[in-house]
């Protein structure tokens, strides 16, 4: 092994091949799939950024993500889906490369192990890169963690200030990043580990807070000057009021979902550990001279555990733990959840381990906090943490590698069975996560099933591969929009089709995803009243596009019964004499005649 590490080829891999792969691998699917939800919705907000076409709550609560996204739309090809996927995809590349360089050059972990961990972390990034409020959050959070590590381990206060700046800035990437301020716990925990005096602890805390508060005040001042403080405050107030209709965004709901998913998956942890019991018995009974027999027995029990996991089926014959349909979340969800549990356990063991060096205790503690805090601020539960394992995955794999290389199993009977199960689970995790990464592409909260066709008459979608059905939908409506000069016209969208604003180059009159629970009926009503005032002043009436499932007979009194927002749109179309002018299997388009 040492001769391999000293070889010229290994150095080339570490310095060039591994970083190049981590740069390019996140871009593997930029031309795959057409998503009618999050992807085009975010790109529409980037392209038409501002209070004219965006909901103020969304503009201000994710301001920096929108600003960076808007900058990308000004770059060459920024009006197309392919190039926007490229530009935003580079954030994942950046996360992988920064983590790789830090762990290999500063922490001195083996480059091969780190590379495998980063490759798996990128593979688990199920979230569309269009959601910059996630990926920019991860970049600044990662920077904050690294600056904390450097500041505390080297006792350099400027890094602590920079850590505070990164975390404070993150509040303006996504307002729900406020809980990241809890990373200050890492400062206090490290003070206990190093037995620092309270004066020193308060000083370090002060430097972190100085950076944090300075960043918050700087961005708040900028937004106040550009938009006015009352507009910003009103947008953030609506963000807090949003939880009345979108209850899954409540802090209590987020915490409950996170911890309930951990607790629920302890079922699998207990079952896997059960397979260690016969191995422990074998290791206790047989004498030390039967080393190979012990190894083979433990390997057999670990293999039996893997077979058991893969063969668990529900009543419909679907795999319960994980399956090989890599275009579905089910292929990675439970292995990834168990990996998070393993991460938390490994970090706690290293933090409280007597033989762990102070710097490793610090790194383990910061990773522990980052895994927990990443899931807070999102309604996606542990899925958000799956998307941000760039430090955790390599670190845990390194600990598994150390366990594999250790010789303590001959002194403690428990170690060899646990080692066998840890290696078995690591193999399953890597196989499932990398398989998921090679096949999964997000489309309406599930995976893309086909990439057999393209849309040839829409420049925004040029080069994007999708199913034949979706290509037909978009080709037909794109042809109509082009022939009737609708490009550039304002539009009202409803029925979970917000991406059409970007794909058809039609700015939304108000929130393009107005059917979301987080966009209140009162907000939509106010936006429509403002629109009617503008129409009274001579502004051209917007185009209305509905999902076929929401298609209505405008003259029918009960057309939108049960959906208040859709009823408001229908009433508006009645008042302004709208007629259906286009329809296909997916969309219905109305214009004022």
N, C-alpha and C positions, 0 to 999 in steps of 0.2 A: 504493500500500500504506500509506504514512504517513497519507494523508488518511483512509483507512478506519479506521486505528487511533485516530485522533483523533475519529471520529464518535461521536455520542451512543449510537447503537444498539450499537456495538461495546463501549462501556463498560457498557451494560446487560447485554450478553451475558457479559462478563467477570465482573461483580459479582453477577449474579443468575441469568441463564438457565443458564450452564454449571454453577454449583454446584448448582442445583436438579435439573438432569438427572443429575448425578453422585450426588446424594442418592437419587433415585428409581430410576434405571436398575438398580442391584443388586437391587431388589425385584421385578423384572419377572416372575419365575417362582415366587414364593412359593406359588402355588396349583397348580403343575404337578407331576404325577408322584408315584408312591408307591414308595419305596425300602425294601426289606426288610432291607437291610444297615446301612450306617453311620448314616443319618439317624435312624431310630427307636432304634437302639442307643444313640447318644449322648444323645438326648432321654430315654430310659429311665434312663440313668445320672444325668442332671440331676434328674429327678423323684424318683428313689429313691436319692439320693446318700447314701453312708455305708457303713460296713463290713457292715451287715446284709444289703444286697442287692448290693453291689459287690465285685469282686475288689480286694484291698488294693493290688496292684501297679498297677492302673489308676487307683484313687482317688488314690494319692500321686504317681504319675509324671505325672499331668495334673491336679493338685489345683485350681489356680486356674481352669482352664477349667471344671471341674465345678462349682466354687463359683459362678462367674458364671452358668453355665447354670442352676443350681438357683435362683438369684435370679430369673431370667426365668420359671421355672415358677410363681413366686409372684405374678407380675404378671397383670393381666386377660387371660384367654384363654390363660394359660401352660400349660394342660392340653391345648391343641389343637395340631395340626401346623401349621396356618396361622399362628397367632400366634407360635409358636416360630420358624418360618421368617422371620417379620417381624423379630422381635427380634434373632436372630442375623445376619440379612441386613444389619442396620444397621452391623455391623462392616466390611463391604465398603464401604459408603457412607462410613464414617469414614476408612478408608484412602485412598479416592479424594479426599475433600475435604481432608484434612490435606496430602497430597502436592500437590494442586492449589494450595492457598493458599501452601505453602512455596515451590514452584517459581516461582509468578507474583509473589509479594510479596517474598520474601527473595532469591531467585536472579535474579529479574527476567526470566524466560523469557517468550516470547510466549504469551499466554493461549490463543489458538486452537490452537497446536501442543500445548501442555500438555493442553488438553481432549481433543484427539484421542488423545493418548497414554494418558490416564487411561481414556478410553472403551474403548480396545483392551485395557488392563490388566484392567478389570472384565470384559470379554467373555471373557477367557481363564481366569477363575476357574471352573474345572470342578468343584472340590471343594465338596461340600455345606457350607453355612454352619453346619450342625449340628456340624461338626468344629471347635469353638471352640479346641481345642488348636492348630490351625493359624492361625485368623484372629486370635485374641488374641495368639499368637506374633508374627504380622506387625505388629500394632498396636504392641506394645512394642518390637519390633525396629526398626520405623520411627522410633519416638520416640527410641530409643537412637542411631540414626544421625543424626537431626536435632540432638539435643543435642550429639553429638560435633562435628558441623559448626559449630554455634554456638559451642561452647566453644573449639575450636581456631582458628576464623577470627576470633573476637572476643577471644580470650585471656581468657575468663571461666571461672574454675575451677568455679563453681557448676554450670555446664552439664555439665562433665565428671563431676562427682559424680552429677548426675541421669542422665547416660548410663549410668554404672555401675549405678545403681539400676534402671533399665529392664531392662538385660541380666541383672542378678542376679535380678530378679523373674521374668524369663522362664524361668528354670530350674524354677520351680514351676508354670508354665503347662504345660510339657512338659519333662521331665527331660533329654531328648536335645537341648535347646537349649544345653547346656553349650559346644559348639564356638563359639557366638556370642561368647564371651570373646575370640576371635581378632580381633575388631574393634579390639583394642588396637594391632594392626599399623598401623591408620590413624593413630594418635597418633605412632608412631615414623616412619612414612613421611613424614608432614607435617613432622616435625622435621628430616628430611633435606632436604626441599624448601626449608624456610625457614632451614636452616643454624643451627638453635637449639643452644645450649650444652647439654651433657649434664645439667647441674643442672636446667635448665628442663624437659627431657624427663622426667627422673625425677620431678619435681614433678607434671607433668601425668599421668604414669602412676599416681602415687600417689593423686591425686584420683579417677581412674577406678576404681582398685581399692578405694578407700575406699567409694565408692557401691556397688560390686558386692558386696563382702564384707558391708557393713551390711545390704543387702537380703536376702542369703542367710541371715545369722544371724537377722534379724527373722522371716522366714517359717519358718525351721527351729524357732525358739523357739515360735512360735505353734502349729505342728503338734505339737510335743512336748507342749505344755500341753494341747491339745485331744484328741489321740489317743494320746499316749505315744511317746517316742522309739524304743523297741524295735519298735513296730508300723510306724513310718515306715521305719526301717532295714531291716526284714524285707521290706517292700514293694519298696524300691529294690533290695535284693539279688536278689529274684526277677526284677526287670527285667533285671539283668545276666545272670542265669542263663537268661533267655528265649532268648538267642541260640543256645543248644544245640539247640533245636527249630525256632526261627524264624531260620534263618541269614541271611536277607535283612536282618535288623536289625543284623548285625555291622558295626562301623565300616569294616572292610576291604571288605565287600560294598557298602556305601553308596558309598564312594569309587570302587571299581571300576566300579560301574554308572554313576555320574555321568560319569567321564572316558571310559568306553567309549562312551557315547552321544554325547559331543562328538566323539570320534575317528571313530566310525562315520559321523556326518553331515558330516564333512569331504569325503566323496565328493561331496556336492551342492555344496559350496563350490567345489571344484576345477572341477566341470562348469560352474557359473555363470561363474566367472572366465575359463573358456576362451572365452566369447563376447565377452570384452573384447579378445582378441588381434586380430581383424580390425579392430576400432575403433581400436586403437592404431596399427596399420599405416596405416589411412586418415589418421589425424591426423598421422602422421609424414611421409607422402608429399605430401599436399596442402598448398599454401601457406596462409598466414594469411588471405588474402582469401576463401577458401572456407569460411567459418565455418558458414554454414547447411547446406552439403553435409556437413560433418563432423557437425553436430548430427543431421541426418536419418539419416545412416549409423549413428551410434551408437544412435539411437533404434530403428532397424530391428533392429540386432543384439540390443538389450535385449528387444525384443518377441519376437524369435526365441527367446531364452532362456526367456521366459515360456511361449511355446507348447510348447517342449520339455519344460518342467517339468510342465505340465498334461497332456501326452499320454503320459507314461511309464506303462506298464501292466505288470501281472504276467501270469502264464499264465492266470489266471482273468478277466482283463479289468479288474481293479481298479486304480485309480490308485496309483502308488507314492509320489509326492511329496505330493500332496494332491488331494482330490476335493471335490465339492460336496454331499456328504451331511453336512450340518452337525450332525446329531445323532450323529455318530461322531467319536472322537478323531482319526481319520485325516485329517480336514479341516484340523486345525491343528497336529498334533504336529511334523511336520518344519519347516514355516515358523516355528513358535515356537522350535524348537531352533536353527535358523539365526539367528534374531533374538537368542538368547542369545549365540551365538558372535559376532555383530556387536556386541553390547553389550560383551563383554569386549575386543574389538579396539578399539572406539571409546574405551573408558575408558583402555586402555593408551596409545593414541595421544595422548590429552589429558594423561595423567599425565606422559609423557615428552616431550611437545611443547614446544619452546622458546618458542613464542608464547603458550602457555596461562598464564593468570593463576594465582596461588597458590590462590585460592579454588576455581577450576575444577578444578585438579589434586586438591584435597582432595575435592570432590564426586565427581569421576570415580573416585577411589580408593575412596571409601566405597561407591559403587554397585558397583564391581568386587567388593569383598569381600562385599557383601550377596548378590549373585547366586550366588557360589560357596557361601557358608555356608548359604543357604536350603535347598539340596539335601541338606545333611548333617544327619542326625538323623531322616531319613525313609526308608522303603523304596520310595518312589515315584519315585526318580531325579530327572530334570530336571522332571517334572511339578510338583513342589513349587515350583520357581522360576518356572514358567509362571504360578503362582497369586500371585506376589508381584513384579510388575513395575511397581508404582505409582510408583517413582522412575525406574527404568531405562527404561521405554517412552517417557515424555515426553522424557527427556534424550537418548536416541538419536535420536528423531524431530527434536529441535531441531538436533542435529548434522547430520542428513541435510538439514534445511532450510537450514542454513548452507552446506553443500556445494553445494546447488542455487543459492544466491544468490551464491556465490563466482565470481570471474573468473579463477581461476588456470589454467583449462583451456587458455587460449591460450598459456601459457608452458610447460606440462608436458603432452606428448601423452597421458600415462597418465590424466590427471584426467577428461577428458570421457567416455571409455568407462566408467570406474568410477562416475562420477556417474550416467550413464544406467542402469547395472545397479543401483545403490543405490536409485534412484527406482523402478525396476521392482520390485525385491524388496520395498520398503516398501509399494508398492501391493498386491502379493500378500499380504503379511503382514496389512495392515489389512483387506483384503477377507475373507480366510479367518478371521481372529480375530473380527471383528465378526459375520460370518455364523455362526460357531460360537456366539458369545454370544447371538444371537437365537433359537437353536433348541435348544441342548444343555441338558439337565437330567439330572443324575446319577441312575441307578437301577441298582444292582448292578453297578457298574463299567462300565456302558455308558450309552447315552442313552435317554431316554424316547421311545417311538415313537408313542404315541397318548395323547390327553387328552380322549377322547370321553365319558367316563362319570364318575359320582360315587358315593360310598357315602352312602346317605341314612339309615342306621340306626346310625351311629356318630358321636357328637359330637366325638370326637378328630379325625376325618377330615372334618369338615364343611367344605365349600367347596373341597376338593382334587379336582382333575381328574386322571383316570388312564385306563388302557385299560379296556375293557369286561371283559376277563378278570380283571384285578386287582380291579376293583370287585365282581365276582361272588364272588371268593375271600373278600374282606374282609367283604362283606355277609353271606354265609352263616355265617362263623364268628362275626361280631359278633352276629348274631341268636341263635345258640346260646348264646354267653357271657352275653348279656343275659337270655334266658329262663331260664337255669339258675343265675343269680346268681353267675357266676364273676368278675365285676368286683371287683377288690381281692384276689382269691385269689392266692397265690404260684404260680409256674409254673416248670417246667423246659423250656427251649427247645433244640432241636437240629436242625441241617440248614440253617444259614445263614438263619435267620429271626428274628434277635434283635430286630427292630423290633416284633414282636408284643407285647412287654412294654409298650411305650408305647402302641401303637395300641389294645390291648385293656384297658389300665389294670390290668395284672397284674404286680406286682413279681416279679423273678426271685429264686429261692432263692439262686443264686450267679450267676456271670458269665452274662448272657443270651446271649453269643456264645461259649459254651464250646467250640465246635468249632474255634476259631482255634488255629493252631499256637503262638501266643504264650501261650496258656493251657495250662500243662503238665498232663499226665495226673495227676501227683502232686498238683497243686493242686486239681484236680477231685475226686480221690479223698478228699482231706482235707475238702473242702467237703461232700461227700456223707456222710462219717462224722459230721460235726457236725450235719448235717440229721437223720440217723437218731437221734442222741441227743435232739434236740428232739421228734421224733415219738414216741419212747419216753416222753417227759414229757407227752404228750397233745396235741401240736400237730397241726393238721389237715394231712393229706398234700397235697402240691402237685399241681396239674394238670400233665400232661406233654403238650406239643405238639411233634410232629415234622413236618418237611418230608415230603411224600408220598414223595419219593425215599428217605427213611430209614425209611418205614413198615415195621413188623415184626410178625411173628406172635410174640407174647410167649412162647408155649409152645414155639417152635422152638429147639432148642439152638444152631443155627448162624445164628440170625437176624442177629446183628451181627458175624459173623466178619470179621476184618480191620480193624475200627474199635474200638479199645480203649475209647474214651470212650462210644460208642454201646452197646457191650457192658455197660458199667457201668450205664447207664440202663436197659437191658433187664433186667438182673439185679435192679435195684432194683424195677422194675415187677412182676417175678415174685414177689419177696419180699413185696410189699405188695398183691398181688391186684388189679392194675390191669386195666381193661377198656377197649376202644375204645368211645367213646360218640359220636364225631362224626368225619366225614371228608368231604372234598370233593376237587376236583382238585388241590389244593395242600397242604392241611394234614390231619393226623390227630391227634385229641385223645383222651387217655386219662385216666381217673379211677379212683381207688381205691374199690372197692365192697365 
